[in-house]
Structure formats: C-alpha cells, structure tokens
C-alpha cells in the first residue's frame, strides 16, 4: 500500500527549495566543489566558555530527566536579565518569557495557539518561509503584505484593506530581516505598535538577527516602545547571535497571554530543551553581558569583502546594515531562478532565488555570508567569471 502525504504538505514552503536541492545534488555529482551561500547556518562554533559549560553539564546525571516545556526558570531569568541589559526592557521571567526549541519552533506553533481556522494573519512578502507554512498547518489564511525597495522594505500599513484588518489576528515582521537584510528604526516600531493597538492586531516581531548589525547601527526591540507588551511579542534565538544553531534553543518574550497560549500548545507537543543546552545558553547570555561577546565584527568584515568584491566584478549590490545576508538585485534580462541556476551550474556557487521567499522577491537573490573570508573570495571570483561570460558582454 502506498501512502501519500496530506494535501497541506504541498503548501509547506517553496517548491523552489526542493528544486534548488536537486540542482545542487546534480552539480556535486558532476564533481564540482560547490560553495553553498544558500542556507543561513552559522559556520562558527560557540565561545570556548559555552562549550566548556556544555561539557560540564552533560556529565551531571541529574540533568537527563524531562525538562519542563516552558524552560528552566534559570534560563528564563537569564533571558530577562539580557533583555534588560541589551534593550532596557523589563520582563517577568515567569510569565513573559517562554523557552523554545529554536525560534522556528515557536514560529511554527504560534498560529495554532492564538488563531482559529479561518482567521487571517498578515505576513511579509518576501518573508521567511515558516511564517506562511505555519498558517497552513493551523488552517489560517495568510494576507501577504508587500515589502518593496522603494519603501525601504517596510510595510505600508495604511494600505492594508479594512476588511482584512477586521479579520486579522496578528501581523509578523522581521527586522533585521531575513531574507531582505532590511532594518527598521525605533520610529517605525512606534508607528507599528500604535497601529496594532488601534486595530487590535497582535504585533509579532522576529528579532533573530539583532546582534548582527554593522557600521554602529544598533537594532531595537519592538518591546522598547512604551506599552508594547500590551499588544506585542518578540521571538529571539541563540542560533545566530551565539553560534548555537544546532543546539535548538530560542525564546518568546512579551505579552503574557500569548506566552501562556503558546506554552499550553507546547506542553502537548514536547518536553522542552535538554537542560545542559539551557545551561550553556545561560553562560552565553552572561558572557555577552560581561564582555559584549558579539559576532557582528566577523559578519561586518565578510559583508565588506563580499559587497566590494561583487561591485568590482560589475554587480552593484547594496551594502546591508545588518543580518548575515546580502539581498542582491539581479541584472536586467534575468529572472531570479534563471540566474541562480546558471551561477550554480556554471560556477558551483549556490545563491537562493528571491522568489523562493514570495513573489515580491522576484528580481533578487539572497547570498548568505556563511563561510570564512578565503572561501567568500573564491565565490566572488567564480561569480566574476560568470558575469564576464554572461552579463558584462
């Protein structure tokens, strides 16, 4: 008997990612050494202090029982302390912080916890794929809010139709952004919170890239806005800021009712994050508060190298203020998928076509800064050969 997946599987994520995986497999099998600038997975390890703490914690026989699905109070207090240090935001560790198996865990289950089938959620286009995929799982309808370069990739809130606003349960945004590397300042967050309260739409902010900012720019938390906790929650992660992507630990902070709802969903799904991982994450947060242990400088150097190298070969990409990505506008006469495929097959470099993140992503590709500098230099050289032969004729 052959078993087929449910209909909703066809709507989870972009088919482009599956197609890209097949392209990559084909190129690798042909013997090409592929440089993958696709997936945004940090290539660096956590600090030595964090690794040492994890070593020590896994030797404790008392840490192998079920953890709680909400996370240890010690970790939640560490998050609360870090938010006070980093953003001057006060959080109640017991009611306003929830531990997650990475922020994607919470993003995947949020709609299930606060929406009913048929509700509408406002999601950015382009946007991180789990934003829309989670709605499919929950039976919730997405309303795509276009993010356009002429508006600095910020949503035009006043252009969303009234009949959509009346049905919308929450709106999710992400600054610094994946995939588009856009940023938002405090004034935008103030406007968004005021608008959210007016329309009674929960503001959900994904702040995973807050510690990857350059040129002196310091990303804000939406919770810095006065009264934001009355309508907003914010996801954060240990993955990008502390190179703990494989550890799968993140958290949600903010509105206590949303925290409570997601906690209840998770209590029926999992038993939480392995305690040694939580202890290592506490060490990472404490170390950052003691010494400002930031990854930003590494990625700023990589950004400079990549942007300047691409400009030298004739690809005039914009220099992002934050994130681990370059959102590059492609030359005229190409589609996002076409140029991504050609760069991969001709030079063995993976970049993600922009339309993988929504139709507004057409005309761009996403380049991840996830290799050491000598590899990025080689990637630029390969892309340069492609441009010389196919673009700059």
C-alpha positions in Angstrom: 0.0 0.0 0.0 1.4 3.4 -1.0 0.8 6.2 1.5 0.7 9.8 0.2 1.2 12.9 2.3 -1.6 15.2 3.3 -2.7 18.0 0.9 -1.2 20.6 3.2 2.3 19.3 2.5 2.0 20.8 -1.0 1.7 24.2 0.6 4.5 24.0 3.1 7.5 26.0 2.0 8.5 26.9 -1.5 9.0 24.3 -4.2 12.0 26.3 -5.3 14.0 25.0 -2.3 13.4 21.4 -3.4 14.3 22.3 -6.9 17.5 24.0 -5.7 18.4 21.0 -3.7 18.2 18.8 -6.8 20.3 21.3 -8.8 23.0 21.2 -6.1 23.0 17.4 -5.9 23.4 17.2 -9.7 26.4 19.7 -9.6 28.1 17.9 -6.8 27.7 14.5 -8.5 29.4 16.0 -11.6 32.5 16.5 -9.4 32.3 20.3 -8.8 33.4 21.6 -5.4 30.2 23.6 -4.5 30.3 26.8 -2.4 27.0 27.0 -0.7 25.9 30.6 0.0 22.3 29.4 0.4 21.3 28.3 3.8 21.9 30.8 6.7 23.6 28.4 9.0 26.5 29.9 11.1 29.8 28.3 10.3 31.4 29.3 13.6 31.3 27.5 16.9 30.1 29.0 20.2 32.7 30.5 22.5 35.0 28.2 24.4 33.3 29.2 27.7 29.9 28.0 26.3 31.4 24.7 25.0 33.1 24.1 28.4 29.8 24.7 30.2 28.1 22.2 28.0 30.8 19.6 28.6 30.4 20.0 32.3 26.6 19.9 32.2 26.3 16.7 30.3 28.4 15.0 33.0 25.7 15.7 35.5 23.5 12.6 35.8 20.7 14.7 37.3 20.2 16.6 34.0 18.8 13.7 32.0 15.2 13.7 33.1 12.4 15.5 31.3 12.9 19.3 31.3 9.8 21.4 31.5 8.3 22.5 28.2 8.4 26.2 29.4 12.1 26.0 30.1 14.0 26.3 33.4 13.4 29.4 35.4 17.2 29.9 35.5 17.3 30.2 31.7 14.2 32.5 31.6 15.8 34.7 34.2 18.9 34.9 32.1 16.8 36.0 29.1 15.1 38.6 31.3 18.5 39.9 32.5 19.9 40.0 29.0 16.8 41.9 27.6 17.3 44.5 30.4 21.0 44.8 29.6 20.6 44.8 25.8 17.3 46.7 25.3 16.4 48.2 28.7 13.2 46.1 28.6 11.9 44.6 31.8 10.4 41.1 31.6 8.8 38.9 34.2 10.7 35.7 33.8 7.8 33.5 35.0 5.0 35.0 32.8 6.7 36.9 30.0 9.4 34.5 28.8 9.0 31.1 27.1 11.8 28.8 26.1 11.6 27.3 22.7 13.5 24.6 20.6 14.8 27.4 18.5 12.6 30.3 17.4 11.3 28.3 14.4 9.6 26.0 17.0 7.6 28.9 18.3 7.0 30.4 14.9 5.6 27.1 13.6 3.1 26.8 16.5 2.1 30.4 17.2 -0.9 30.4 14.9 -2.2 27.2 16.4 -2.1 28.7 19.8 -3.8 32.1 19.3 -5.8 31.7 16.0 -8.9 29.8 14.9 -9.3 28.3 11.4 -10.4 31.0 9.0 -8.6 33.8 10.8 -6.2 36.0 8.8 -2.6 36.6 9.6 -0.6 39.4 8.0 2.8 38.1 6.7 5.6 39.9 4.8 6.3 39.2 1.2 9.2 38.5 0.8 9.3 36.6 4.1 10.9 33.7 5.9 9.1 30.6 4.7 7.9 29.3 8.1 5.7 32.4 8.5 3.3 31.2 5.8 3.9 27.5 6.3 2.8 27.7 10.0 -0.5 29.2 8.8 -1.2 26.2 6.5 -0.7 23.9 9.5 -3.2 25.9 11.6 -5.8 26.3 8.9 -5.3 30.1 8.9 -5.3 32.4 5.9 -2.3 34.5 5.0 -2.6 38.0 3.7 0.6 38.9 2.0 1.9 42.4 2.7 4.4 43.5 0.0 7.8 44.8 1.1 9.2 47.0 -1.7 12.6 48.6 -2.1 11.1 52.0 -2.8 9.7 51.9 0.7 12.9 50.6 2.3 11.2 47.2 2.5 8.9 48.5 5.2 5.2 47.6 5.1 2.7 50.3 4.1 0.3 49.7 7.0 -2.3 52.2 5.8 -2.7 50.4 2.5 -4.0 47.1 4.1 -7.7 47.0 3.4 -10.2 47.5 6.3 -12.0 44.2 5.7 -8.7 42.4 6.1 -7.8 44.2 9.3 -11.1 43.2 10.8 -10.3 39.5 10.4 -6.6 39.7 11.1 -5.3 38.1 14.4 -1.7 39.0 14.2 1.0 40.5 12.0 4.5 39.2 11.8 7.6 41.3 10.8 11.3 40.7 11.0 13.9 43.4 11.4 16.8 43.0 10.7 15.3 40.9 8.1 15.7 37.5 6.5 15.8 37.4 3.5 16.0 41.0 2.6 18.5 42.4 5.1 16.3 45.4 5.7 16.2 47.3 9.1 13.6 49.3 10.9 14.2 52.1 13.4 12.5 53.0 16.7 10.1 55.4 14.9 8.7 52.6 12.7 8.2 50.3 15.7 6.3 53.1 17.5 4.1 53.5 14.5 3.5 49.8 14.2 2.5 49.5 17.9 0.1 52.4 17.7 -1.4 50.9 14.6 -1.6 47.4 16.2 -3.4 48.7 19.2 -5.9 50.7 17.0 -6.8 47.6 15.1 -6.4 45.1 17.9 -3.9 43.0 15.9 -1.1 41.3 17.9 2.3 42.6 16.8 4.8 39.6 16.4 8.4 40.6 15.8 11.2 38.1 14.9 14.4 39.6 16.2 16.8 36.7 15.4 19.4 39.0 13.8 19.6 41.7 16.4 23.3 41.1 17.2 24.4 41.1 13.5 24.4 44.8 12.8 27.1 46.9 11.3 28.6 50.4 11.0 27.5 51.3 14.5 23.8 50.5 13.9 22.0 49.0 17.0 18.8 47.2 16.2 15.9 47.9 18.5 13.4 45.6 20.2 9.8 46.3 19.5 9.3 45.9 23.2 11.3 49.1 23.8 8.2 51.1 22.7 6.2 52.2 25.7 3.1 50.0 26.2 4.3 47.4 23.6 3.8 44.5 25.9 0.1 45.2 25.8 -0.1 44.1 22.2 3.3 42.6 21.2 5.6 39.6 21.5 9.1 39.0 20.2 11.0 35.9 19.1 14.7 35.6 19.7 17.2 32.9 19.2 20.6 31.7 20.4 21.4 30.4 16.9 22.7 33.4 15.1 24.0 35.7 17.9 25.8 33.0 19.8 26.5 30.4 17.1 24.3 27.8 18.8 22.2 26.9 15.8 22.5 23.1 16.3 21.6 23.4 20.0 18.0 24.4 19.1 17.2 26.9 21.8 15.4 30.2 21.5 12.6 32.0 23.3 9.5 34.2 23.0 9.0 37.3 25.2 6.3 39.8 25.7 2.5 39.7 26.1 1.8 37.2 28.9 -1.5 35.9 27.4 0.3 35.0 24.1 3.1 33.4 26.1 0.5 31.4 28.1 -1.2 30.2 24.9 1.9 29.0 23.2 3.1 27.4 26.5 -0.1 25.3 26.5 0.4 24.2 22.9 4.0 23.2 23.6 3.0 21.3 26.8 1.1 19.0 24.5 3.9 18.6 21.9 7.2 18.4 23.7 9.1 18.3 27.0 11.4 21.2 26.4 15.0 21.8 25.7 17.7 19.4 27.2 18.9 21.0 30.4 22.6 21.1 29.6 21.7 23.1 26.5 19.8 25.6 28.6 22.8 25.9 31.0 25.2 26.5 28.1 22.8 29.2 26.8 22.8 30.9 30.2 26.6 31.0 30.0 26.4 32.6 26.5 24.0 35.3 27.7 26.0 36.0 30.9 29.3 36.1 28.9 27.7 38.7 26.5 26.7 40.9 29.4 30.2 40.7 30.8 32.2 41.3 27.7 29.9 42.2 24.8 30.8 39.0 23.1 29.4 40.0 19.6 29.6 38.2 16.3 28.9 41.4 14.4 32.5 42.2 13.6 33.1 38.9 11.8 30.0 39.3 9.6 30.7 43.0 9.0 34.1 42.1 7.6 32.6 39.3 5.5 29.9 41.8 4.2 32.5 44.3 3.3 34.6 41.8 1.4 31.6 40.3 -0.4 30.0 43.6 -1.4 33.2 45.2 -2.5 34.2 42.1 -4.5 30.8 41.9 -6.2 30.9 45.6 -7.1 34.4 45.1 -8.6 33.1 42.5 -11.0 30.2 44.7 -12.0 27.4 43.6 -9.7 26.4 46.8 -7.8 24.8 45.3 -4.8 23.6 47.3 -1.8 25.6 47.1 1.5 23.2 45.9 4.2 23.2 47.4 7.7 22.5 44.1 9.4 21.9 40.3 9.2 24.0 37.5 7.7 22.7 38.0 4.1 23.1 40.2 1.1 19.8 40.8 -0.8 21.2 41.5 -4.3 19.2 42.9 -7.1 19.9 40.9 -10.3 20.9 42.4 -13.7 18.1 43.1 -16.1 17.2 40.4 -18.6 17.4 37.6 -16.0 14.9 36.0 -13.6 15.9 35.1 -10.1 15.6 31.4 -10.7 17.4 31.6 -14.0 20.5 33.4 -12.7 20.7 31.3 -9.6 20.6 28.1 -11.7 23.2 29.4 -14.2 25.6 30.5 -11.4 25.3 27.1 -9.8 25.7 25.0 -12.9 28.5 27.1 -14.5 30.5 28.0 -11.4 29.3 25.8 -8.5 28.1 28.7 -6.2 24.7 28.4 -4.5 22.6 31.5 -4.1 18.8 31.5 -3.3 16.4 32.9 -5.9 14.4 35.7 -4.3 11.0 34.3 -5.4 11.6 31.4 -3.0 10.5 33.9 -0.3 7.4 35.2 -2.2 6.5 36.8 -5.5 7.9 40.2 -4.3 11.3 38.5 -4.2 11.5 38.2 -7.9 14.4 40.3 -9.3 16.7 39.5 -6.3 18.8 36.7 -4.9 19.9 36.1 -1.3 23.5 35.5 -0.6 24.5 34.1 2.8 27.8 35.1 4.5 28.4 31.7 6.0 32.0 30.9 5.1 35.4 32.2 6.1 36.8 35.0 4.0 39.0 33.0 1.7 36.0 30.9 0.6 34.0 34.1 0.0 36.8 35.5 -2.1 36.8 32.3 -4.2 33.0 32.6 -4.5 33.3 36.2 -5.8 36.0 35.1 -8.3 33.7 32.3 -9.6 30.7 34.7 -9.9 33.0 37.2 -11.6 33.8 34.6 -14.3 30.1 34.1 -14.8 29.4 37.8 -15.1 32.3 38.3 -17.6 30.9 35.5 -19.8 27.2 36.0 -19.4 26.3 39.5 -18.1 29.1 42.0 -18.9 29.5 41.2 -22.6 
